[in-house]
Amino acid sequence: MKYVGIVLLCLLGLLVVLIAIAALKAVKIKAKPNTNTPAINPTKQEADDYAAKLSEMIKVPTISLRGNTDLSQFYKLHEVMRKNFPNVFEKMECTEIEGNLLLRLPGKDPKRNGILLMGHQDVVTADEPTWEKDPFSGEISGGNIHGRGAMDCKSTVFSEFQALEELIAEGFEPPCDVYLATAVDEEISGGGAPMLVDYLKSNGVHLDVAMDEGGAILKGQLPTMDGWCAAIGILEKGYIDVKIKAKGKGGHSSTPPKNTPLTRLSKFVADIENDQPFKAEISAPVYAMLDQAAPYLGFPLRMVLGNMWLFKGLLTKVLPVVSPMCNAFVKTTFACTMAGGSQTPNVVPTEAYVVCNLRPSPHQNAEASLAVLQKYADKYDLELEVIHARSASNCVDYNGEEFGYLKKCLNECYPDAGVIPYLMTGGTDCRHYEAVADNCLRFCPIKMSNEQLAAMHAANESIGVDEVAHCVKFYKHYIKNHK
């Protein structure tokens, strides 16, 4: 017993030492305020002019719907863009492929890899009854531009084109080719971006970087994070649509058999929901995200996330139950989104199905995630029909030159904002450009409130007039200083 007591005392002492080391590091890594003057300072007149131009783009209802091949609204948008960005369309080589646009400003050195800025022209529907403004009015009021696409992502497309419009007017000649790309069907995961990528490949184009929508500059992204933080998307989780089918003999609902197709499907879904069988792991990009976020957090959380060497195991167990977002960072997610069975209320179906959407994690790819589902499907005699499946995208080198340059520009233009890498749980067109680009960054340099973020694909979408103006100037700064 004497030795047990000594061992316990030693362990307690070691624990005290480890916590003391962690606390000391937490004090040392606390982010210091950046008091530098921002490198960009748009005027009120510029902000008003930009808002009016973006408003015109929002007024064109470029809604993408599966199966709809009518591009008339997109060509109307092109007319608006040609009017508002005359230098871009006169001086840049423009390629149009089924409404998708690719523009190139030749650089001084044709042997160098180019850079590409991108976004999408299409928007989702605006059928929600709770819109306070006409969703396609482009109304400018209360310091905001209102309407579908204001944030996602006509403000991005506008800002990129306006930045080049001004640079060309100023006589700017880039050291390498600068490209603008914008597709018509990102919201439905269409073939627009792949068409543009195929065109680039066929012309032997290789890019140092492609930058798309994704992360933004938000406030309070994590608990105890009071200030602004720019989250740069460095990869996307994968995507799976799978149909789970159950078959049976059917029959009359007044004398139902046991384990009908719908019963077995219900058990399958309940088991997945209860067991949460996908592997929890803090992958390298999530580790980097949490570690680099730590300096901007309050002390207790800063001590935990700033000492991942000590708390990683604990976090791996805790994060899945903290929130759906935290769970998505460390696990493949599973959601049932569609279902079907009998077409008549009093008939037991001979076949029923559910459609499930999964977002595979970097550490558990599409094949491995589907293997987990297959075990549960076998348990209830169900069939899996994979509709679409892809694993997570490649991860950008967040210690590399292009990420570092983007971070430098953010520090110069938004000195009040921290900068962290970010694992995207959703998808963008950017993943297609991995075929031609060494770095695919998902980020739009625009400040938005949590309320504006929540309005994405929902009612009352808007973006700030001043924030758009700063976004334009940021892109100018980024392009002009890219070496």
C-alpha positions in Angstrom: 0.0 0.0 0.0 2.9 2.3 0.8 4.2 2.0 -2.8 0.7 2.5 -4.3 0.5 5.8 -2.4 3.9 6.9 -3.7 2.8 6.0 -7.2 -0.4 8.0 -6.9 1.5 11.0 -5.5 3.9 10.8 -8.4 1.0 10.7 -10.9 -0.7 13.6 -9.2 2.5 15.6 -9.2 3.0 14.8 -12.9 -0.6 15.9 -13.6 0.0 19.2 -11.8 3.2 19.8 -13.8 1.5 19.0 -17.1 -1.4 21.4 -16.3 1.1 24.1 -15.2 2.9 23.7 -18.5 -0.3 23.9 -20.5 -1.5 27.0 -18.6 1.9 28.7 -19.2 1.7 28.0 -22.9 -1.9 29.3 -22.9 -0.7 32.6 -21.5 2.2 32.8 -24.0 0.2 32.1 -27.1 -2.6 34.7 -26.5 -3.0 36.8 -29.6 -1.8 40.3 -29.3 -4.0 43.1 -30.9 -2.8 44.1 -34.4 -3.0 47.9 -34.4 -1.6 48.4 -37.9 -3.6 50.7 -40.2 -5.5 48.7 -42.8 -3.9 48.7 -46.3 -7.3 49.3 -47.9 -9.7 52.2 -47.4 -12.5 52.5 -49.9 -14.4 55.8 -50.1 -18.1 56.2 -49.5 -18.6 57.1 -53.1 -16.9 53.8 -54.2 -19.0 51.8 -51.8 -22.2 53.3 -53.1 -21.1 52.8 -56.7 -20.3 49.1 -56.0 -23.6 48.6 -54.3 -25.5 49.9 -57.3 -23.6 47.5 -59.6 -24.1 44.5 -57.4 -27.7 45.3 -57.0 -28.1 45.1 -60.8 -26.6 41.6 -60.8 -28.9 40.5 -58.0 -32.0 41.7 -59.9 -31.3 39.0 -62.5 -32.9 35.7 -61.2 -30.2 33.2 -62.2 -31.8 30.3 -60.4 -30.3 26.9 -61.2 -32.7 23.9 -61.2 -31.9 20.3 -62.1 -33.1 19.5 -65.5 -33.6 23.1 -66.6 -31.4 24.0 -69.6 -32.8 27.5 -70.1 -29.8 29.9 -69.8 -31.6 33.1 -70.8 -31.3 34.7 -67.4 -27.6 33.9 -67.3 -27.1 35.7 -70.6 -29.0 38.7 -69.2 -26.6 38.6 -66.3 -23.7 38.6 -68.8 -25.2 41.7 -70.5 -25.2 43.5 -67.1 -21.6 42.4 -66.4 -20.4 43.5 -69.8 -22.0 47.0 -69.2 -20.5 47.3 -65.7 -17.0 45.8 -66.4 -16.1 47.1 -69.9 -12.4 46.9 -69.3 -12.6 43.3 -68.2 -14.5 42.2 -71.3 -12.4 44.3 -73.6 -8.9 43.6 -72.4 -9.3 40.0 -71.0 -9.6 37.0 -73.3 -13.1 35.7 -72.8 -14.2 32.1 -73.3 -17.9 31.3 -72.9 -18.9 27.6 -72.7 -22.7 27.1 -72.2 -23.0 30.1 -70.1 -19.9 29.4 -68.0 -17.3 32.2 -68.3 -13.5 32.0 -68.2 -11.5 35.2 -68.7 -7.7 35.6 -68.9 -5.5 38.7 -68.4 -2.1 37.8 -70.0 0.9 38.2 -67.7 4.3 39.5 -68.5 5.9 36.0 -68.2 3.9 33.4 -70.2 6.0 30.6 -68.8 4.8 31.2 -65.3 1.8 29.5 -63.7 -1.3 31.6 -63.4 -3.7 32.5 -60.6 -7.5 32.1 -60.8 -10.3 33.8 -58.8 -13.7 32.2 -59.1 -17.3 32.1 -58.0 -20.7 31.1 -59.4 -23.4 33.0 -61.2 -26.3 30.8 -60.1 -28.4 31.1 -57.0 -30.9 28.8 -55.2 -34.6 29.4 -55.2 -36.2 32.1 -53.0 -39.5 30.6 -52.2 -39.5 31.2 -48.4 -42.5 33.2 -47.3 -40.6 35.1 -44.7 -38.6 37.4 -47.0 -38.9 41.0 -45.8 -37.7 42.4 -49.2 -38.4 41.2 -52.7 -35.6 38.6 -53.1 -34.7 39.8 -56.6 -35.1 43.6 -56.0 -31.5 44.2 -55.1 -32.8 46.7 -52.6 -30.1 48.9 -50.9 -31.2 49.9 -47.5 -30.0 49.9 -43.9 -26.4 49.7 -45.0 -27.0 46.4 -46.8 -27.7 45.1 -50.3 -30.6 42.7 -50.1 -31.6 39.7 -52.3 -30.9 36.2 -53.3 -27.2 35.9 -54.3 -26.2 39.0 -52.3 -23.9 36.8 -50.3 -23.9 33.4 -52.1 -22.1 34.4 -54.2 -22.7 37.3 -56.5 -20.8 39.6 -54.1 -17.8 37.4 -54.6 -18.1 37.4 -58.4 -18.8 41.2 -58.5 -15.8 42.0 -56.3 -13.4 39.9 -58.3 -14.5 41.4 -61.6 -14.5 45.0 -60.2 -11.0 44.5 -58.8 -9.7 43.6 -62.3 -11.8 46.3 -63.9 -10.0 48.9 -61.8 -6.6 47.4 -62.1 -6.9 47.3 -65.9 -8.0 50.9 -65.9 -4.9 51.8 -63.9 -2.6 50.1 -66.5 -1.7 47.1 -64.3 0.2 44.3 -66.0 0.4 41.2 -63.9 3.6 39.1 -63.7 1.6 36.0 -64.5 -1.7 35.2 -66.2 -4.7 36.2 -64.1 -8.0 34.2 -64.6 -11.6 34.8 -63.7 -13.9 31.8 -63.7 -17.7 31.6 -63.0 -20.0 28.7 -63.6 -23.8 28.6 -64.0 -24.6 25.5 -62.0 -22.6 25.2 -58.8 -25.7 25.1 -56.6 -26.8 21.8 -58.3 -23.2 20.4 -58.5 -23.5 20.7 -62.3 -20.9 20.3 -65.0 -20.0 24.0 -65.6 -16.8 24.0 -63.6 -15.6 20.7 -65.0 -16.1 22.2 -68.5 -13.9 25.1 -67.6 -11.3 22.9 -66.1 -11.3 20.7 -69.2 -10.7 23.8 -71.3 -7.8 24.8 -69.1 -6.3 21.3 -69.3 -6.6 21.1 -73.0 -4.7 24.4 -73.3 -1.9 23.3 -71.0 -2.8 25.8 -68.3 -1.4 25.2 -64.8 -2.2 27.4 -61.8 -0.3 28.2 -58.6 -3.6 28.9 -56.9 -7.4 28.9 -57.5 -9.5 30.8 -54.9 -13.2 30.2 -54.6 -16.0 30.9 -52.1 -16.0 29.0 -48.8 -14.7 30.6 -45.6 -15.3 34.2 -44.7 -14.5 36.8 -42.0 -16.8 36.1 -39.1 -17.2 37.1 -35.5 -17.4 34.6 -32.6 -16.9 31.5 -34.8 -15.9 29.5 -31.7 -17.0 29.8 -28.0 -15.1 32.7 -26.2 -13.8 34.1 -29.6 -14.9 37.7 -29.4 -13.1 39.2 -32.4 -13.2 38.7 -36.1 -11.5 35.7 -37.6 -10.9 34.8 -41.3 -11.4 31.1 -41.8 -9.7 29.9 -45.0 -11.1 26.6 -46.4 -8.2 24.2 -47.1 -10.3 21.2 -48.1 -13.8 19.9 -48.4 -15.3 16.8 -46.9 -16.5 14.2 -49.3 -20.1 13.6 -50.5 -22.2 10.5 -50.8 -25.9 10.0 -51.9 -27.0 6.4 -51.3 -30.4 4.8 -51.6 -31.2 2.1 -49.0 -33.8 -0.3 -50.3 -35.9 -2.9 -48.4 -38.1 -5.6 -50.1 -40.9 -7.7 -48.7 -44.1 -9.5 -49.6 -46.4 -6.6 -48.9 -50.0 -7.2 -48.0 -53.0 -5.5 -46.5 -52.4 -3.1 -43.6 -55.2 -4.8 -41.6 -53.1 -8.0 -41.2 -49.5 -6.7 -41.4 -46.6 -9.1 -41.3 -43.6 -8.5 -39.1 -40.4 -6.8 -40.3 -42.0 -5.0 -43.2 -39.7 -3.0 -45.5 -40.5 0.2 -43.7 -40.0 -1.4 -40.3 -36.5 -2.7 -41.3 -35.6 0.7 -42.7 -36.7 2.4 -39.5 -34.5 0.1 -37.4 -31.6 0.7 -39.7 -31.9 4.5 -39.4 -32.5 4.3 -35.7 -29.4 2.2 -35.2 -27.2 4.5 -37.1 -28.6 7.5 -35.2 -28.1 5.8 -31.8 -24.7 4.1 -32.4 -23.0 6.9 -34.3 -20.7 4.3 -35.8 -18.4 6.5 -37.8 -14.8 7.0 -36.6 -14.0 10.1 -34.6 -10.6 11.5 -35.3 -8.9 14.9 -35.1 -7.3 14.8 -38.6 -4.3 16.9 -39.5 -6.4 19.8 -41.0 -8.8 19.9 -38.0 -5.8 19.8 -35.6 -4.3 22.8 -37.5 -7.6 24.6 -37.4 -8.1 24.1 -33.6 -4.4 24.8 -32.8 -4.3 28.0 -34.8 -7.7 29.2 -33.4 -6.4 28.8 -29.8 -4.6 32.2 -29.5 -7.9 34.0 -30.2 -10.0 32.2 -27.5 -10.7 32.8 -23.8 -8.2 31.3 -21.4 -9.9 27.9 -20.5 -10.5 26.9 -24.1 -7.2 28.4 -25.2 -5.4 26.2 -22.7 -7.1 23.1 -24.1 -6.8 23.8 -27.8 -3.4 25.3 -27.5 -2.1 22.1 -25.9 -3.4 19.5 -28.3 -0.4 17.3 -27.3 -2.1 16.9 -24.0 -5.8 17.2 -24.7 -6.2 15.6 -28.1 -7.6 12.3 -26.8 -10.1 14.1 -24.6 -11.2 16.4 -27.4 -11.7 13.4 -29.8 -14.3 12.0 -27.4 -15.9 15.3 -26.4 -16.2 17.2 -29.7 -18.8 14.8 -31.3 -21.3 15.6 -28.5 -20.6 19.4 -28.3 -22.6 20.4 -31.4 -23.5 19.2 -34.9 -20.7 21.3 -36.3 -18.1 20.0 -34.0 -19.3 16.5 -34.8 -18.9 17.2 -38.5 -15.3 18.3 -38.0 -14.3 14.9 -36.5 -16.7 12.4 -38.1 -18.4 11.3 -41.3 -21.9 12.6 -41.0 -25.1 10.7 -41.9 -28.5 12.2 -42.6 -31.7 10.7 -44.1 -33.2 13.2 -46.5 -35.8 11.3 -48.6 -38.0 8.3 -48.2 -40.7 6.4 -50.0 -42.9 3.3 -49.7 -46.5 2.4 -50.6 -48.6 4.8 -52.6 -51.7 3.8 -50.7 -52.3 4.3 -46.9 -53.7 0.8 -46.4 -51.2 -1.2 -48.4 -47.9 -2.6 -46.9 -45.3 -1.9 -49.5 -43.4 -4.6 -51.3 -40.5 -2.2 -51.5 -39.5 0.9 -49.6 -36.4 3.1 -49.5 -34.6 5.9 -47.8 -32.0 8.2 -49.4 -29.2 9.1 -47.2 -26.5 11.8 -47.5 -23.1 11.3 -46.0 -20.1 13.7 -45.8 -17.0 11.5 -45.5 -14.2 12.8 -43.4 -10.6 13.0 -44.6 -9.7 10.1 -42.3 -12.6 7.9 -43.3 -13.1 8.1 -47.1 -16.2 7.3 -49.1 -15.4 3.6 -49.5 -14.8 3.2 -45.7 -17.9 5.1 -44.8 -20.0 3.1 -47.1 -18.5 -0.1 -45.6 -19.9 1.0 -42.2 -23.4 1.4 -43.8 -23.1 -2.0 -45.4 -22.7 -3.7 -42.1 -26.0 -2.2 -40.8 -27.7 -2.9 -44.1 -26.8 -6.6 -44.0 -28.2 -6.8 -40.4 -31.7 -5.9 -41.7 -31.5 -7.5 -45.2 -31.3 -4.1 -47.0 -29.7 -3.2 -50.4 -27.4 -0.3 -50.9 -27.5 1.6 -54.2 -24.8 4.3 -54.4 -26.1 7.2 -56.4 -22.9 9.4 -56.1 -19.8 9.1 -54.0 -16.6 11.0 -53.6 -14.0 11.2 -50.9 -12.7 14.4 -49.3 -10.7 16.7 -51.5 -7.0 17.2 -51.4 -5.7 19.4 -48.5 -4.0 22.6 -49.2 -0.5 23.0 -47.7 -1.4 25.4 -44.9 2.3 26.0 -44.2 2.9 26.7 -47.8 3.6 29.8 -49.8 0.1 30.5 -51.2 -1.7 30.0 -47.9 1.0 32.2 -46.3 0.5 34.9 -48.9 -3.2 35.0 -48.5 -2.7 35.2 -44.7 -0.3 38.1 -45.2 -2.8 40.0 -47.3 -5.5 39.5 -44.7 -3.2 40.7 -41.9 -2.5 43.8 -44.0 -6.1 44.5 -45.1 -8.0 43.3 -42.0 -5.6 43.7 -39.1 -8.4 43.3 -36.6 -9.0 39.7 -37.8 -7.2 36.5 -36.9 -6.6 33.9 -39.6 -7.0 30.2 -39.4 -7.3 27.2 -41.8 -10.7 25.6 -42.0 -12.2 22.2 -42.8 -15.2 22.8 -45.0 -18.2 20.5 -44.3 -20.0 21.7 -47.5 -18.8 21.7 -51.1 -17.7 24.2 -53.8 -16.7 24.1 -57.4 -13.1 24.6 -56.3 -12.5 20.9 -55.9 -12.6 20.5 -59.7 -9.7 22.8 -60.1 -7.4 20.4 -58.2 -6.7 19.0 -61.7 -4.9 22.2 -62.8 -4.1 24.1 -59.5 -1.4 23.4 -56.9 -3.5 25.2 -54.2 -7.3 25.3 -54.0 -8.3 27.9 -51.4 -11.9 28.4 -50.4 -12.3 31.9 -49.0 -14.1 35.2 -49.7 -12.6 38.2 -48.0 -15.8 39.7 -46.7 -17.0 40.4 -43.2 -20.5 39.2 -42.4 -22.6 38.9 -39.3 -23.8 35.5 -37.9 -27.3 36.6 -39.0 -26.2 37.1 -42.6 -24.4 33.7 -42.5 -27.6 32.0 -41.3 -29.5 33.5 -44.3 -27.5 31.5 -46.7 -30.0 29.5 -48.7 -32.7 31.0 -46.5 -34.8 34.1 -46.4 -33.5 37.6 -46.1 -30.1 37.1 -47.6 -28.1 40.3 -47.6 -24.5 41.7 -47.5 -23.1 45.0 -46.2 -22.4 47.9 -48.5 -19.1 48.8 -46.8 -18.1 45.1 -46.6 -18.4 44.7 -50.3 -16.3 47.8 -50.9 -13.5 46.3 -48.7 -13.8 43.0 -50.5 -13.1 44.7 -53.9 -10.1 46.5 -52.5 -8.8 43.3 -50.9 -8.9 41.5 -54.3 -7.1 44.4 -55.8 -4.4 44.2 -53.1 -4.1 40.4 -53.5 -3.8 40.5 -57.3 -1.5 43.5 -57.5 1.0 42.1 -54.9 1.0 38.5 -56.0 4.6 37.8 -57.1 
